[in-house]
Amino acid sequence: MGSKLVVLAAPLFLFFLLLEYYISRKKNQEVYKYGSSVSNISIGIAERFINLFVGGIFYTVFVYVYENYAWFEIPKEWYVCLLLLVVADLVWYWYHRLGHQINLFWAAHIVHHHSDEFNFTAATRITTIQAFIRTPFWCALPLLGFHPDQVMLVLVLHGMYSFFTHTQVINAPKWLEFILITPSLHGVHHASNEKYLDKNFGDVFVFWDKIFGTFQQEEEKPVYGITHPLNRYSFLWQHFHYYLEIIEGVRREVTVKGKFRIIFGSPEVMDQNIRPYIEKVFLENRRETGLSDNLKKYVNCQLVFVFLLLTFVTFGFADLDGYEKFNFSGILIVTLINIGALLEQKKWIYYLEIFRLFFFLLLFGHKVEGWLPVFLMFNALIMICISNDLKKWYFYHFLEYEKIRK
């Protein structure tokens, strides 16, 4: 049932995204930036896809805690959901606050804050790693005695509300800020202005921030993003760069106490020279060439493809066998990596395109009788690999720096 709801949610997401884009253009607001928006959506698609495989684990954990360790027997009545929403938001507040104050947690949550734009695409910028970190906090709800079914329902509602706080086109009345987190207040949380750092951790209700001293109204215009911008679109790098920074920070420390401080201390203890160092070690220099209309069309086609693939796999997930799930996963993840590499103009993108074809061939081989067609297609794939003319054609049309160099 849950997976089917994701299918229904996808068209709604597109509707609200297009509506926000239309309203922002009518208001002459620069809300969307092409590369950043594509990156946001890519990360959101990956999270939704991976959750198809692991989402059931979270519910199973809630049931186990509820059936074995619940402190109270809270009735499963509709009005209990109101109390549960308040309690859930309190749990969220402390999970969220610790997510900004402990490096190990921040490594997962920083992905949500990379974007230098604040719109509905930024709301989707979450990772499954965050979900695994969040789950022990959410376990407090069934531990108190709230039924897992109600917990799941309230968490869905909780997430739906937070989606609509990621926008600049909704001007909520100021009096609402006495009760709820508004887009203006959550925009403060996403800002890198010094006075806005570590403020407004609540997701639905504003009073937790007021009680615990982290409330801040919007005064000066927010500058969205993190204090040291990542300026990268690489799908894998965005997910894992901060873990590499932690590892490097631990390596540089000579004492156990120092290593412990890097892992469980706040981001402020991290040496700011670490990121440039690991970028030099792991990344090639980024080519600032601009993105042609031709390249954007190609990226858009790939983004539409993975969106449709997510919808298809979600709707038929229970009917797919393990082999099909493996191949669809390979196609989707490689395509998302491909999109980020295209935005960053990586020279190895051509070979990644060929690697993606490999998963298509495996899927095709699973469906046809006999391996002769697959054998012939693999030979065709090898010819593509060694075709210098095709490689030059691809580079010229999709790697802009090749045109500049000529």
N, C-alpha and C positions, 0 to 999 in steps of 0.2 A: 504493500500500500504506500509506504514511504517513498519508494522509488518512483511510483506513478505520479506522486505530487511534484517531484522534481521536473517531470515532463511538463506538467501544467504550469510550473513556476517559470520555466524558461521563456515562453512567449510573453509572460507578464514582465519579466526583466527587460526584454527587448522593447516592449511597449513603453515602459517608464524611462528607459534610457533614451529612446528617440523623442519622447515627450520633453524630457529635460533638455536635450540638445536643441529642440525647436524653440522652447521658451527662452533658453539662454541666448540664442541668436536673435530672437525678437527684442530682448533686453540689451543687446550688444555686449553681452558678457563673454569673456574668453574663458570658458569653463573646460573645454576639451582640447587636449594636445594629442596629436595622432599617436606618436610612439608610446607615450605613457598610457593612453587609454587601451591600446592593443595589448600592452604588457599586463595591465590590470585584468583584462578579460581573460587572457591566457592563463594567468595564475588561478583565477576563479574557476575556469573550466577544469583545470587539473585537480583542484580540491574537490569539486563535485564528483569527478570521475573516480578518484581514489576512494572517496567515501562510500561508493557503491560496494567496495570490497570490505571496508573496515567499519562502516557505520553501524552495522548490527552488533559489533563488539561492545559499543558503548551502552546500548540498551541492555545487553546481557549482563554487563557489569552492574548496572543500576538494579536489575532484578535480583542479582546475587546479594548485593548489599542490603536491599530491602527485605528479602526473605530471611536473611541470616543475622542482620545486625541492627535493624530498625529500632530506634529508641522508643518511639510512640506509635500508636495506631491512629493515624489521621484518616478520617472518613473520606471516601472517594466521592465527594459531592462537588457540584459545579462551583459553589462559592469558595471552596478551598483553593481553587485556581487563582483567585485574587490574592490571597495570602501567599501562595506559592510564588506568584510573580514578584512580590515585594522581597521575599526571602532570596529568590533566585538573583535578583538584581544586586542584593547585598553581597552574595557570593561572587557575582561577576565583578563587582567593584574591587574586591580584594585580589581576585585572580588578575584582573586587569592592572591594578596598581603594582602588584609584584612582578607582573610581566614587563613593566618598565624599569624596575629597580633591581632585578636579578639578571645577570648576563645570560645565564643558561636559558631563562625564559624569554628574555629580550631577543635572543637569536632567532626564535620562532616568530615572535610578534613584530619584529622590525620590518618584516616583509609587508605588513599591512600599512606601514608608515612611509615606505619608500616613495610613493607617488607624490609628485609635486603638483598634482591637481586634486581637487576635492569635488567629486561627483559620484554618481551611482556606480560607475565602474570601479572606483576606489573601494566601495563597500564590498565588492566581491573578492578583493585582494586579501585572501586568507589562505592558510595552508592546513593540511591534515595534521602536520606536526603540532600546530596550535591545539587542534582538537584532542590529541593525546595528552597534552599538558593540562588542558582544561578539565578533562574527565575526572581526575581525582578531586578537583574542587567541586564539580557538579555532584559527586557522590555524597556530598553533605546533605543533599536534598532527600534522597531515599533513606539515608542514615537517620534523618529526623523523623521519617515515617511517611513522607509523601509517596504516593503510588507511582511507579515508573512510567505508567501510561500518561499520567498527568504531568509528570516531569518532562517527558518528551514533548507533549503538547505545548506546555508553557515555554520551553526552550525554543520551539519553532516560532511562537508568537514574539518572544524576546528578540530573536534574530530578525524577524520581519520588521519590527519597529526600528531597529538600529539601521536597517537598510535605508530607510527614509530620512535618517539624520545625516546621511552623506550627500548633501546637495547644497548648492548656493542659490537655487532659484525659489526655494520656499522661505518666505519671510513670516515666521511664526510670531504671534503677538508676544510682547515682553512679559505680560502677566503669566504666560504659560511657563516661563523659566522659574517660577516659584515652585513648580511641581515636576515638570518633565525636562529631560535633556532635549534641546531643540537643535536644528541644524547649525545655528549660530554657535551654540555652546560646544557642540561636537567638533565644529570647525576649529575652535580654539584648541581642542585636544590634538588635532592633526597639524597644528602650526609649529614652526620652529623658532618663532619669536621668543626671546629669552623669558619674557614675563608670562608666556603661555606654556612653558615646559612643565610637564608632569601635572597637568590640571585636567579637571572634568573627566574622571575615570568612569562615572556612572554610564549605564547604557540606556536606561529608561527613565529612572527617577533622579532628580537633582539633589535630593536632600542628603544622600550619602557624602557627596563632595562638600556640602555645607557643614555637615557634622564633623567630618574628619579633616577639614581645613584645606581642601584641594579645589575649591570652587573658584572660577574666574570667568567673568563676563567678557564678551568681545568688546574691545575698546579700539585699539589700532588694527589695521587690516592684517589678517593672518598671512604669513608666508608658509605655504603648505610644504610638507616633506620633513626630512630629518635634518639635523644641524650640519651634518657633513654628507651632502647629497651623494648618492651612489652613482648616478649618471650612467647606468648600465641597463640594457634590456635583456641581457642573457638570462634565459629561463632558469638554468641551474645555478648560475652565480647569485641571482637574487635570493634563491632559497637557502644557499649554504655558505655565503661569504662570511657571515658573522661567526659561524662555527669555526671556520678556518682562522678567523681573527682570535677567537678564544684559544684555539690550539697553539697558535703562535705566541700569544700572550703568556700562556702557561709555560711554553718552552723557554721563554726569556727569563722567567722567574727562577731563582735559585733555591728558595725556601718553600717548604710545604705550605706554610701560612700564606705566602705570596701567591702560590698556585691556586690555593683554595679561594683567595680573594678575587682572582681573575674570573673563576667559574661562578662564584655565588655573590660577588660584589656587584655594584652598580656599573652602568656603562661609563660613568665618569672616571673609573679607575683604569680604563683601557688607554694604552698609549696610542695617540692619534696618528703616529707614524706607521702603525702596523698595517693599516689598510693599503696605503700606497706601496708598501713592501710586498704584500701578498698579491696585489694586482700586477706588480712587475714580475713576480715569480710565475703566476698562473695565467695571466691574460696577455694577449698581444695588444699593441697600441690600437686605440679606437680610431677609426677613420671617420672624420666629420665631413661628409660629402653632401648631406641632404638626401631626401627621399623623393625620387621621381614619381610621377603619376603612374607610370607603368609598374614600378616596384610596389606601390601602395595597392594597386589593383590585385597584384599577385598575392600580397600578404592578406588582403581582404578575402580572397578566395580560399586561402588556407584556413583563415579564422572561421569562415562560414562552414567549411568542411568539418573542422573539429567540433563545432557547435552541433551540427547535424549528427555527427558520429556519437557525441555524448548523448543526444536525445534518443538515437536508435538503440544504443547499448543499454541506456537506462530503462527504456520501455520493455526491452526483451531480455533483460539481464538474467532472469530466472531460467530462461530457455537456452542460454548459451552454454556450451561445454567449456571445460578448462582450456582447451587448445584455442578455441575462438576468443575467449577472454584474454588470453596471453597475447595473441596477435593484434587484437583491437587495442589493447593497452600499449603495445609497441608502436603501432601506427600513430595513436593519439599523442603519446609522450614525445616521440621523435618529431612529430609535426610542430608541437609547441616549442621544442628546442629550436627547430628550424625557423620558426617565426622570429624568435629573439635573435638568432644568428643573422637573419636577413636584415633586421633593423640595425644591427651593429656591423653589417657588411663583412662578415667573417669569410675568409677566403676558402675555408674548408667546407662551406655550405653545400657545394656541389656533391661532395662525397656523402654527406648526410642525406641528401635527396635520394641517392642510390641505395643507401642503407634502408631508407623507408620503403623503397620498392621491394626489398627483401622480405619484409613482413607481409606485404600484399601477396607475394608469390607463395609464402608459406600458407596463407589463408586460402589462396586459390587451390593449392595442392591438397588441402584438407577437404575441399568440396568436389573435386573432379575424381573420376575413376581412372586409375592408372597414372603413372608419373611421367609419361612421355611428354604431355603438354608442359608440365612443370620443368622438365629437363630442357626443353626447347626454350622456355622463357628465361631460365637461368643462363643459358648461353647468350640469349639476347641481352641480358643484364650485364654480362661480362663484356659484350661488344660496346655497350653504352659506357662502361667504365674506361675502356681504352680509346674511345672515340675522342680524339683531340679537337675535332671541329665542333662536336656537340658541346664540349667543355668550354670552348671559346665563345660559342653562341650564348651559353648560359651566363658566363661571366659578363659578357657585354650587356645583356639585357637586365640582369639582376644584381650585378655588383658595380655600383656607380663609379667607384674609384678606377675601374678599368677604363672607363671612357675618359676620365680626367687624365690618366696616365698617357693615353694616346693623343 
